[in-house]
Amino acid sequence: EDLEEERVTSREISYFGKFHLDRALFSMEVRYFNDDFTDMISGVINEEEWTIDNNVALDQEGFEIETSLDFSGTRLRATYAYLDQDGRYTGDPSSLSEDDQQYVVDLMSRLSAQHSGSVSWVQELPKELTSAVSFYWTDEVRNTRFERADFRLAKRVDALNYSYVLAFTMQHYLNANPWMSPDNRIEDQNQFFFEAGIRF
C-alpha cells in the first residue's frame, strides 16, 4: 500500500543559566517539550506477515534537567528526564482487531523511557590523566529497568601537530535482568574496553 510521510509538530521552551559561585561555576538547563507525531508507520515486517500502515499517532510531553558544577580540575554533572506518552490507533478500525490495534501502538511506544538520568564525576589527575565515574539509569522501558556504572581512566598527550588519547573503561551492570527483551542478556556484568584515538 502507499504510505504517507510521518509528521511531527514539536514545541519546546528552555532556560539556560550560568552562576558564578565562590570557587565553582554552576550551570543549569531546564527544557519543557510537547511533541505530536502523526501518520506514524507501524506494523509487522517479516516473511510470514507484512502489515505496515500510517496508523499510529503519539503525543509526548515531558521535561529535561541538566546541571553541571565545575571546580578547578573537577566536574560534577547530573541529568534527569521525564516523559509522558499517549498513543492511539488512527487507521481503519475494521482492518485490525482491538488487540492488534493496541499492538501496533505499543510497537511505536516501546522504546520510550518514562524516567531516565545520570550522574558523573570527572576528575583531572597528575601526568595528564583524567578519571570519570558515571551512573546511568532508565526506568519503565517495556516494564524493565536499566542501571549501569562506568569507570574510565584516560591519558591525553598533546604534541605540536596532533594529540592522542589512551583510555581504559570498565562498565558494571547493576541489574542482571534482561533489558527490554528476554534475549538481551550478557554473560558477565563487568565489561572492559580499551580505547585509542588520535586527533590532527
N, C-alpha and C positions, 0 to 999 in steps of 0.2 A: 504494500500500500504506500501511497505518497505520504511523506512525513513533512511537517512544517518545522521551521526553526524554533528552538526553545527561546523563551523570552524571560528577562529578569528586569525588575524595577527595584533599584536599590536606593535607600535613603540612609544617611548617617550624619551624625554630628559628633564632634570630638573636642576635647580640651587637652592641650599640652602645656605643661608648665615646668620651669626650672627654678629651683630655690637654693640660694647660697646659704649654707649653714656655717657654723664656726669653723669646722675643719673638713667639711664634706659638701658635695653637690648632690642635691636630691632632685630627680626628675620624675614626672608622672604624666601618663596619658590615659584618659578615660574616653571610651568610644561607645556610643549607642548606635545600633543599626536596626533597620527593618527592611527585609528583602522579600519580594514576591516573585516566585518562579511559576510561570505558566507554560502550557504546552510542552511539559517535560516528557521525554521519550522514555517509557518504561515497558517492561515485559521480559520475556524469556527468549534467549537465543541459544539453541543447541541443535543437535542433529535430529532429535525427536520432536521438538516443539519450536515454533518460531512465531511469537506473538509480541510484536512491538507496536506501539502507537503513541500519539501525543495525548496521553490520557491521565496525567497527574499534574496537580498544582500543589505547591508548597509555600507556606507562609513562615518566615523565620524572623524572630525578634530576639535581641539579646544585647549584652554589653561586654566590653573587654576592659581590663585594667592592667596597665604595665608600669612598674615602678623600678627605679634604679637609684642606688645610693653609692656614690663614688668618693672614696678616700684616696689618699696618696698610695698608689700601688694596690689598692683593694677595691673591688666592685661587688656589691650585693644587689641581686636582681630578683624580682618576683612578678609573676603574671597570673591572671585568673580570667576565665571567660565563662559566661553563662549563655545558653541557647535554649529558647523555647520554640518548638517547631510543630506546626499543624499541617497535615497533608489531607488531600481529598481527591477522589476519583472524578475526572471530568470527561471521560469517554462515554461511549454509547452504553447505557445501563443494561441493555438487552444482550450485549456481546459477551459479558462475563458475569459469573455468579457473584454474590456479595462477598464470599470468601476470596475469590480470585481478584476482585476489585481491591480489597484490602491488601492482598498480597503484592500487587504491583505498586501500591502506595508505599508499603513497607520496604520494597526494593530501593526506592529512591531516598528514603529517610534513614536507612540502616547504618550509614557511615557518619551520622551527625552525633557529636557528643554533647550531652546536656551540661556537664561540668568538666572543665579542664584547667590545668595550671602547672606552674613550675616555680622552683626556687633555685638560685645559683649563687655560688661564692667563687669569685675569680681572684687569685692572689698572685702578684708578681713576686718572684723569688730571686735570690742572687744568681749570678752567672747566666743571665738571660733565660731563666726558667720561669714558666708560668704554670700554675696548678688551677684546676677548676673542679668543683664538686657541685653536682646538679641533681635535682629530683624532679621527675615528671610524673604526672598522673592524669588519667582521663576516666570519667565515670559515665555510666548509662549509654554505652555504645552496644546495642543489641544485648542489653542487660548484662554486660561484662564490665570489668574494671581493669585498667592498665596502670601499673606502677613500676617505675624503673629509676635506679640511682646510677649516676655516671661519675667516674673519676678520670680526669685527664691531666697528664703531665707533658708539657711541651717545651722544647728548646728552640729558640729562634736565633739565627746567626745572620747578621747584616754585613754584606760585602759592598764594594764600591758600586757595582752594576747589578747586583742581584741580592736576594736573601732566600734562605731556606729554613724550613721548619721540620723538626723530627718530633713525633708525638707518640705517646702510649695511652690508650684508653681502655678502661675496664667498665663494663656495663653489668649491673646486677638487677635481675628481675625479682622484685619483692613478691609478686603474685605469680605463683606457679600454674594457676589455672589458665586454660587456653583463652586467648583474647579474640572476641568476635565470632570465632568459629571453632568447633572441636578439633579441626585439622591444624590450627595454628598453635603448635606445641614446639617447645625447644627441649633438647635433651639436658642441657646444662643451664642453670640460672645465671651463671657467670660467663660472660663473653669478653674476649680480649682482641684488641685491634692495634696494629702498628701503622703509623702514617708518616709519609714523607712528601714534602711539597717544596717547590721552588718557584720564586717569583722574579721575573726580569724587570 
